[in-house]
Amino acid sequence: MDELYSKICFETSKIITSRYSTSFSVGVRCLSPEIRNAIYGVYGFVRVADEIVDTFHEYDKELLLDEFESEYYRSLERGISTNPVINSFQAIVRKYQIEDHLVQSFLKSMRMDISHTLYSEEEIKEYIYGSAEVVGLICLTIFVNGDKEEYERLKPSAKRLGAAFQKINFLRDLKNDSMNLHRIYFPVLKSEPLTEATKRVILKDIYDDYREARIGIRQLPECARLGVYTAYLYYLSLTKAIENTPAEVLQDERIRISNVQKARLLIKAFLTQKFI
């Protein structure tokens, strides 16, 4: 493949990362240079798929997602795609031998968002696995450079971290999900609005995820530890902000972490990563 074209493809995924998620972009910049492009490639792919189901309301989402998936599998066969985002992702899948069932689980969760508005306990577990946990597992495959033994050892913690991030996103985006997308991800909220009591139950589950995830973060390869720890601190700060926000306010506002706070978290991550 032409080196210039490949570079432009990864730059495209990097732009998508920085424009759609400044916090995630900061975490990626804290990774070792040799794996940054790979994570940009992963984020670009999952971000575009997510945008198809979340924002392309005037188009046939199912058709667009089908075409997106078909082009991905064609690119795996050919080793190239004229879609820059798909091209960078397929290159990563081939290089690190990402397992196909992970990609399939992710796409299945994206399809669930097209058809589902209310999630049962079993459905939301399946959705979180596909939309968040497998993304963490794909990244873990890159972090350990395909080492199967290390992957299996760190797999439980990677899944818990992805699950925690997704659940906090659900709480943060409660208003948009319910009012604009007509989705209710927490089964407990199907029949009643968020209360302080239900918020405490949800947050306890999330803090349990963080506790298990932190064990794995300590053991990550040096190339990934600072970047993942930075993302962990950001989401932990967001979780505490949500915990301190009244339940009724969460249903009307999207809680954010300021740029000043993000800068402080980055400094904290750099100074404390060896003492996780």
Order of alpha helices (4+ residues) and beta strands (2+ residues): alpha-alpha-alpha-alpha-alpha-alpha-alpha-alpha-alpha-alpha-alpha-alpha-alpha
